[in-house]
Amino acid sequence: MKKSLVLAMTMAMGISATAFAANPFSDVPQGHWAYASINKLAAAGVVDGYSDGTFKGKNLMTRYEMAQIVAKAYAKGAIKSDDKLMAEFADELDNLGVRVAKLEKKSDNIKITGEVRALYEDVDGADKQYVPELRTRLWINGEINESWSYTGMLENTQTLNTNSQESKTEFKRAFVNGRLGGLDVVGGRYDLVVGDGNVFDDDMDGIGTSFGEKVKVELNYGKPNSGDDTDTNVEMFTGRVSGEVGKLGLNGAYYTFNDKNADTDYNIWTAGAKYNLGEVSVGGEYLKGSEKNAAGKDDGYVVSLEYKGAEPAEKGSYGLWGRYFNQANTTYYAHTTDGVHDSFDNNAAGGFKGYGVGVNYAVAKNIVTTVQYFDLDAKIGNDNNKTIWTDVTFNF
């Protein structure tokens, strides 16, 4: 088949180009019967000439040359994968790596981001420990369609103690999220932080939904997944309602945890408020559990003061915060605070009380350093933990 017969292909495939180049091939003058079609194919990037600037339209075309044109037409979206031309030149297209081209086309829907955190934690108290740690996280985000997407997270943690070095890699999260009717929906293994995290901040296997604008409702059901095997026996439900009245934000939440093995369940209720004064906010939350600790206490509260916050993409941005905690251990399940350790979770300690302060600062674009200090006491007994937490996080 002579190369000039690509005119028939042009007409059949409906290739379009926004502009034509003037005389792209020296041997195809403007008066040539195939000039417009060949020019159109050249402008669309479907056909190329030889190094000497000619098209050589009278030459016979090999199957391989034809397959190259078909491959480029497919990449431009001019023909589909089920087109007869794709079937006819399947072997040649395979050798040209058209299957790779398909993946490249899909790569527009996939985004990979990451975070590396270098941490040093110094705990002085009942849980005395020194934790130098390097944590790497890679997020994979894929677009399913206009309304749904997939997210996966791969995490590697390296503990760099002088006595022992441990490395652990997990595919830690995998979930889909999108819109279903008027609902935002998430399902799979995802990170769940309810409110300020004073009751729950951990991974969970389950499904969640939220809806509303002025008044927002959030619901989640599933199983906690903190890496502790006992969690697989626990079913949990969370419900939270929040809204704003001027500068005042109000919220209320309900949690239930049901241990299937022990055939027990307990509930936690919370009510909170936060007043926003521009870059400063003052907040408080009251918590009450359905069970009492060893001292007969079943409630707690947290007050907070916050100023701005570091933005990774904005060099020089920073934030300050301070919180005071007084919580029975029956008012939280997986607390967000980095100063809470295992010694506070058992009935002998009964929970914790004390304060934490912190600062975060973007030392350069996408590099944020954080320093936190906690001084927390057990609610029962004399156990005390003082924690210094320092980390540098690199985002990419």
C-alpha positions as CSV (number, residue, x, y, z in Angstrom):
1,M,0.0,0.0,0.0
2,K,1.4,3.4,-1.0
3,K,2.0,5.9,1.8
4,S,-0.2,8.5,0.1
5,L,-3.2,6.2,0.7
6,V,-3.2,7.4,4.3
7,L,-5.7,9.9,3.0
8,A,-8.3,7.1,3.4
9,M,-7.3,6.7,7.0
10,T,-7.5,10.4,7.7
11,M,-11.1,10.5,6.4
12,A,-12.1,7.3,8.3
13,M,-10.5,8.3,11.7
14,G,-11.6,11.9,11.7
15,I,-8.3,13.2,13.1
16,S,-8.3,16.8,13.9
17,A,-5.6,19.4,14.3
18,T,-5.8,23.0,15.4
19,A,-3.3,24.3,12.9
20,F,-1.4,23.0,9.9
21,A,2.3,23.5,9.3
22,A,3.3,25.0,5.9
23,N,4.6,22.4,3.5
24,P,5.7,19.8,6.1
25,F,7.2,17.6,3.4
26,S,9.2,18.8,0.5
27,D,7.8,16.2,-1.9
28,V,4.2,16.9,-1.1
29,P,3.5,20.4,-2.6
30,Q,0.3,22.3,-1.9
31,G,-1.2,21.2,-5.2
32,H,-0.8,17.5,-4.4
33,W,-4.1,15.6,-4.2
34,A,-3.2,14.3,-0.7
35,Y,-1.6,17.5,0.6
36,A,-4.4,18.5,3.0
37,S,-4.8,15.0,4.5
38,I,-1.0,14.4,5.0
39,N,-0.6,17.9,6.4
40,K,-3.4,17.2,8.8
41,L,-1.8,13.9,10.0
42,A,1.5,15.5,10.4
43,A,0.1,18.4,12.5
44,A,-1.7,15.8,14.7
45,G,1.6,13.9,15.2
46,V,0.4,10.8,13.5
47,V,2.9,10.6,10.6
48,D,6.5,11.6,10.4
49,G,8.7,12.2,7.4
50,Y,12.3,11.1,6.7
51,S,15.3,12.9,8.0
52,D,15.7,14.7,4.6
53,G,12.3,16.3,5.0
54,T,10.5,14.1,2.5
55,F,7.3,11.9,2.8
56,K,8.1,9.4,0.0
57,G,4.4,8.8,-0.7
58,K,5.0,6.6,-3.7
59,N,6.9,4.0,-1.6
60,L,5.2,0.8,-0.5
61,M,4.4,0.9,3.2
62,T,5.5,-2.0,5.4
63,R,3.2,-3.5,8.0
64,Y,5.5,-2.1,10.7
65,E,5.2,1.5,9.3
66,M,1.4,1.1,9.2
67,A,1.4,-0.2,12.7
68,Q,3.3,2.9,13.9
69,I,0.6,5.1,12.4
70,V,-2.2,3.1,14.0
71,A,-0.4,3.3,17.4
72,K,-0.1,7.0,17.2
73,A,-3.7,7.4,16.1
74,Y,-4.8,5.2,19.0
75,A,-2.7,7.4,21.4
76,K,-4.4,10.5,20.0
77,G,-7.8,8.9,20.6
78,A,-8.7,8.8,16.9
79,I,-9.4,5.1,17.1
80,K,-10.5,2.8,19.9
81,S,-9.0,-0.4,21.2
82,D,-11.7,-2.5,19.6
83,D,-11.1,-1.0,16.1
84,K,-10.4,-3.4,13.3
85,L,-7.1,-1.8,12.6
86,M,-6.0,-2.6,16.2
87,A,-6.9,-6.2,15.7
88,E,-5.2,-6.4,12.2
89,F,-1.9,-5.1,13.5
90,A,-2.0,-6.6,17.0
91,D,1.3,-8.4,16.8
92,E,3.2,-5.3,15.4
93,L,1.5,-3.1,18.0
94,D,2.5,-5.4,20.8
95,N,6.2,-5.1,19.6
96,L,5.8,-1.3,19.6
97,G,4.7,-1.5,23.3
98,V,1.2,-0.1,22.8
99,R,0.2,-1.9,26.0
100,V,2.7,0.4,27.7
101,A,1.1,3.3,25.9
102,K,-2.2,2.3,27.5
103,L,-0.6,2.5,30.9
104,E,0.9,5.9,30.2
105,K,-2.5,7.1,29.2
106,K,-3.9,5.9,32.6
107,S,-1.0,7.4,34.5
108,D,-2.7,10.7,34.3
109,N,-5.2,9.2,36.8
110,I,-2.6,8.1,39.3
111,K,-0.7,10.3,41.7
112,I,2.0,9.3,44.2
113,T,3.0,11.5,47.1
114,G,5.1,10.9,50.1
115,E,6.3,11.9,53.6
116,V,9.5,11.2,55.5
117,R,9.5,11.9,59.3
118,A,12.6,11.8,61.4
119,L,11.5,11.6,65.1
120,Y,13.2,11.6,68.4
121,E,11.0,11.0,71.5
122,D,12.3,11.2,75.0
123,V,10.0,9.9,77.7
124,D,10.9,10.3,81.4
125,G,8.6,8.4,83.8
126,A,6.8,5.1,84.3
127,D,7.2,4.5,80.5
128,K,10.8,5.7,80.4
129,Q,12.1,5.3,76.8
130,Y,14.1,6.9,74.0
131,V,12.7,6.5,70.5
132,P,14.8,7.6,67.5
133,E,12.6,6.6,64.5
134,L,12.5,7.1,60.8
135,R,9.0,6.8,59.2
136,T,8.4,6.8,55.4
137,R,4.9,6.9,54.0
138,L,3.9,6.7,50.3
139,W,0.4,7.5,49.2
140,I,-1.1,6.2,45.9
141,N,-4.1,8.1,44.7
142,G,-6.0,6.8,41.7
143,E,-9.1,8.4,40.0
144,I,-11.8,5.9,39.4
145,N,-14.2,8.3,37.8
146,E,-15.4,11.9,38.2
147,S,-16.9,11.1,41.7
148,W,-14.8,8.3,43.1
149,S,-11.1,7.7,43.9
150,Y,-8.8,5.1,45.5
151,T,-6.1,5.8,48.1
152,G,-3.5,3.4,49.4
153,M,-0.7,4.0,51.9
154,L,2.6,2.1,52.2
155,E,4.4,2.7,55.5
156,N,8.0,1.8,56.6
157,T,9.0,2.4,60.2
158,Q,12.7,2.1,61.3
159,T,13.4,2.2,65.0
160,L,17.0,3.2,65.5
161,N,17.7,2.4,69.1
162,T,21.4,1.8,69.9
163,N,20.6,-1.7,71.4
164,S,18.4,-2.9,68.5
165,Q,17.3,-1.7,65.1
166,E,13.9,-2.7,63.8
167,S,12.3,-2.2,60.4
168,K,8.7,-2.8,59.6
169,T,6.9,-2.2,56.3
170,E,3.1,-2.4,56.0
171,F,0.5,-1.7,53.3
172,K,-1.4,0.2,56.0
173,R,-4.4,1.8,54.4
174,A,-6.5,1.1,51.3
175,F,-9.9,2.7,50.7
176,V,-12.2,4.2,48.2
177,N,-14.1,7.5,48.7
178,G,-16.6,9.4,46.6
179,R,-20.1,10.8,46.3
180,L,-23.3,8.6,46.5
181,G,-26.3,10.7,46.0
182,G,-25.9,13.6,48.5
183,L,-23.5,11.6,50.7
184,D,-19.7,11.7,51.0
185,V,-18.8,8.0,51.4
186,V,-15.5,6.3,52.4
187,G,-14.9,2.5,52.7
188,G,-12.0,0.2,53.4
189,R,-9.1,0.7,55.8
190,Y,-8.8,4.4,56.5
191,D,-7.5,6.9,59.1
192,L,-10.3,8.1,61.3
193,V,-9.9,11.1,63.5
194,V,-13.2,12.1,65.2
195,G,-13.2,15.8,66.2
196,D,-10.0,16.7,68.0
197,G,-9.1,13.1,68.5
198,N,-9.6,13.1,72.3
199,V,-11.6,9.8,72.0
200,F,-10.4,8.2,68.8
201,D,-7.6,8.8,66.3
202,D,-6.5,5.5,64.6
203,D,-6.9,3.4,61.5
204,M,-10.2,1.4,61.1
205,D,-11.7,-1.1,58.8
206,G,-15.2,0.0,58.0
207,I,-17.4,2.4,56.2
208,G,-18.1,6.1,56.9
209,T,-20.4,8.8,55.5
210,S,-20.9,12.5,56.0
211,F,-23.5,15.0,54.8
212,G,-24.7,18.5,55.4
213,E,-23.1,22.0,55.1
214,K,-24.2,24.4,57.8
215,V,-24.9,21.4,60.1
216,K,-22.6,18.4,59.3
217,V,-23.3,14.9,60.3
218,E,-20.5,12.2,60.3
219,L,-21.1,8.5,60.8
220,N,-18.6,5.6,60.9
221,Y,-19.0,1.9,61.6
222,G,-16.3,-0.8,61.6
223,K,-13.4,-2.2,63.6
224,P,-10.4,-0.4,65.0
225,N,-7.1,-1.4,63.4
226,S,-4.1,-0.2,65.4
227,G,-2.1,-3.4,64.9
228,D,-3.3,-4.9,68.1
229,D,-4.9,-8.3,67.5
230,T,-7.4,-7.8,70.3
231,D,-8.9,-4.9,68.2
232,T,-10.3,-7.4,65.7
233,N,-12.8,-8.5,68.4
234,V,-14.1,-4.9,68.8
235,E,-16.9,-3.3,66.8
236,M,-17.3,0.4,67.0
237,F,-19.7,3.1,65.9
238,T,-19.2,6.9,65.9
239,G,-21.6,9.6,65.2
240,R,-20.8,13.3,65.3
241,V,-22.9,16.5,64.6
242,S,-21.2,19.9,64.2
243,G,-22.1,23.4,63.1
244,E,-21.3,27.0,63.5
245,V,-23.1,30.0,65.0
246,G,-21.1,33.0,63.9
247,K,-17.5,32.6,65.2
248,L,-18.6,29.8,67.6
249,G,-18.4,26.2,66.5
250,L,-20.4,23.6,68.4
251,N,-20.3,19.8,68.2
252,G,-21.5,16.7,69.9
253,A,-20.5,13.1,69.4
254,Y,-21.4,9.5,70.5
255,Y,-19.2,6.4,70.4
256,T,-19.9,2.8,71.2
257,F,-17.3,0.0,71.5
258,N,-18.5,-3.6,71.7
259,D,-16.0,-6.3,72.6
260,K,-17.3,-9.5,71.1
261,N,-15.0,-11.8,73.1
262,A,-15.7,-10.3,76.5
263,D,-19.4,-9.7,75.6
264,T,-19.1,-6.1,76.9
265,D,-19.7,-2.7,75.5
266,Y,-19.3,0.8,76.7
267,N,-20.3,4.2,75.3
268,I,-18.8,7.7,75.4
269,W,-20.6,11.0,74.8
270,T,-18.9,14.3,74.1
271,A,-19.9,17.9,73.8
272,G,-17.5,20.6,72.5
273,A,-17.2,24.2,71.5
274,K,-14.5,26.3,69.8
275,Y,-14.4,30.1,69.4
276,N,-12.5,31.5,66.5
277,L,-10.8,34.9,66.8
278,G,-9.1,35.1,63.4
279,E,-5.8,33.3,63.7
280,V,-6.5,32.3,67.4
281,S,-9.0,29.8,68.6
282,V,-10.1,28.8,72.1
283,G,-11.8,25.4,72.6
284,G,-13.1,23.0,75.1
285,E,-14.6,19.5,75.2
286,Y,-16.5,17.5,77.9
287,L,-16.4,13.7,77.8
288,K,-18.5,11.2,79.7
289,G,-18.2,7.4,79.6
290,S,-20.7,4.7,80.5
291,E,-18.1,2.9,82.7
292,K,-16.3,4.2,85.8
293,N,-12.6,3.8,86.4
294,A,-11.1,2.3,89.6
295,A,-11.6,5.7,91.4
296,G,-15.3,5.8,90.4
297,K,-14.7,8.5,87.7
298,D,-16.4,8.4,84.4
299,D,-15.8,11.8,82.8
300,G,-13.2,14.3,81.7
301,Y,-12.5,17.5,79.9
302,V,-10.0,19.1,77.6
303,V,-9.3,22.8,77.0
304,S,-7.2,24.2,74.1
305,L,-5.6,27.3,72.8
306,E,-4.3,27.4,69.2
307,Y,-2.5,30.0,67.1
308,K,-2.3,29.6,63.3
309,G,-0.3,26.5,62.1
310,A,2.6,25.6,59.8
311,E,1.7,25.2,56.1
312,P,4.3,22.8,54.4
313,A,4.2,24.7,51.1
314,E,4.7,28.1,52.8
315,K,8.2,28.7,54.1
316,G,8.2,30.6,57.4
317,S,4.6,29.7,58.4
318,Y,4.2,28.4,62.0
319,G,1.8,27.5,64.7
320,L,1.6,27.3,68.5
321,W,-0.8,25.3,70.7
322,G,-1.4,24.4,74.3
323,R,-3.9,21.9,75.9
324,Y,-4.9,20.8,79.3
325,F,-6.3,17.3,79.8
326,N,-8.2,15.7,82.6
327,Q,-9.7,12.4,81.4
328,A,-10.7,9.1,83.0
329,N,-9.4,6.1,81.0
330,T,-13.0,5.2,80.2
331,T,-13.4,8.4,78.1
332,Y,-11.0,7.5,75.3
333,Y,-10.1,4.5,73.2
334,A,-7.1,5.7,71.0
335,H,-6.1,9.2,72.1
336,T,-4.5,11.5,69.6
337,T,-2.0,13.1,72.0
338,D,1.6,12.0,71.6
339,G,2.2,12.2,75.3
340,V,-0.3,9.5,76.3
341,H,1.4,6.1,76.9
342,D,0.3,2.6,77.9
343,S,0.8,3.3,81.6
344,F,-2.2,5.6,81.6
345,D,-4.6,3.3,79.8
346,N,-5.0,0.7,82.5
347,N,-7.4,0.8,85.5
348,A,-4.6,1.2,88.0
349,A,-3.7,4.6,86.5
350,G,-7.3,5.5,85.8
351,G,-6.5,7.9,83.0
352,F,-4.4,11.0,82.9
353,K,-4.3,14.7,83.6
354,G,-1.8,17.4,82.7
355,Y,-0.8,19.7,79.9
356,G,0.9,19.7,76.5
357,V,2.4,22.6,74.5
358,G,3.9,22.6,71.0
359,V,5.2,24.6,68.1
360,N,5.5,23.7,64.4
361,Y,7.5,25.7,61.8
362,A,8.1,25.4,58.1
363,V,11.9,25.8,57.9
364,A,11.7,25.5,54.1
365,K,9.1,24.6,51.5
366,N,7.7,21.2,52.3
367,I,9.9,20.8,55.3
368,V,8.2,21.2,58.7
369,T,9.8,20.8,62.2
370,T,7.7,20.1,65.3
371,V,8.6,20.3,69.0
372,Q,6.1,19.2,71.7
373,Y,6.4,18.9,75.5
374,F,3.9,17.0,77.7
375,D,3.8,16.7,81.5
376,L,1.1,14.2,82.4
377,D,0.1,12.5,85.6
378,A,-1.9,9.3,86.2
379,K,-5.3,10.1,87.8
380,I,-4.7,7.3,90.3
381,G,-1.3,6.9,92.0
382,N,1.9,8.9,91.5
383,D,3.0,7.9,88.0
384,N,4.2,10.8,85.9
385,N,5.4,11.0,82.3
386,K,7.4,13.9,80.9
387,T,7.7,13.7,77.1
388,I,9.8,15.7,74.7
389,W,8.8,15.0,71.1
390,T,10.9,16.4,68.2
391,D,10.5,15.6,64.5
392,V,11.3,16.9,61.1
393,T,8.9,16.0,58.3
394,F,9.8,16.2,54.6
395,N,6.8,16.2,52.1
396,F,7.1,15.3,48.5
